């Protein structure tokens, strides 16, 4: 790019991303010599100072989030039933314009307990989202007319060609809202089966002929919420996600409950922000504005770039998802602490099986009737995968602390 070898340049992160903005331009001159051998300098380009970058980060919330993530990991990593818990991430966003409010992550060495700050893991690390993405599954099912709003499906063990598929427990008759609230796997399985043009027959095989076409349709819906794509966050080396291989019809059932593809925490926060806004997906950004050095003159602003808007004709289906997310918290299916918060939290838990471990996820927004903050917490392999699985550390420990501190700084006004 024409920099001198002794120039100061950004090597990573935001300094690398915005190096050309921050660095300015050096003076350029042409040196000529007269007949007496004397040098004369002719300036062809004047030196210009670099501009200033103002960030969207709220420093108070960033410090609070860093402290919560670090303390939670120090307290619980490697403890009973959490023997493989070694990393924790969380991102916060203003869903109304895509501004990143705070973003943090830590890793811990389980042998020597050394902590490493890894906030960039929010856009570089991937995890199975588990049930947290069931909102997109319900929206897809109703948009594709394979289920109707408020349709009742019996949540009980499904026998598919001799193999059992079930929810964590039988929930009985559930509609779309309750299916999200109690996290019914069976409801999502039925959506996937119908999307593939098949009908569930107890004991029979799944008659889905176009497996790849079905998974492509599912991925197209999830991508509408920012899942599986680079979000466009203004950082270098953002991960795009991981697409699992689907070769058997049963894998479609796993996909519908977040047990196949992998996403970053930032992708999950854009997903839940799209639900919070009623269908508008904003490009997440860390750059609030670019200004002339030592000046209030704004050259460029970052927030408010719309990436996608869900079809207006399907707005009612997204409202059903919003109702399910609110009921998940209101019914105490996230945690008692979140249930008791007066600000009105909406969200969805996720527990993804990773061999003998489970990854805990919680994404949501608040207040549910007028969202001003959205969030996604991811705790990879934070519990054993058994009946005595440890509580979701994101919804029980991290998010209640964070939201209480957020609303103490920014109380909800009528």
Secondary structure, DSSP 4 states (H G I P E B T S, - for coil): ----TT-----SHHHHHTHHHHH-B--EEEEEE-TT--EEEEEEE--BPPPEEEE---HHHHHHHHHHHHHHHHHHTTSTT-TT--EEEEEEE-TTT-BEEEEEEEEE-TTT--EEE-TTHHHH--EE-GGGGHHHHHHHHHHTTSS-TT--EEES-EEETTEEE--SS--EEE-HHHHHHHT-HHHHHHHHHHHTT----TTSPP--S-HHHHHHHHHHHHHHTTTTS----SSTT----B-----SHHHHHHHHTTSSSEE-HHHHHHHHHHHHTTSEEEPPBSEEEEE-TTS--EEEE-S--EEEE--GGGHHHHHHHHHHHHHHHHTTSS-HHHHH-TT-EEEEEEEEEETTEEEEEEEEEESTTS--EEEEEEEEEEEESSTTPPP-HIIIIIHHHHHHHHHHHS----
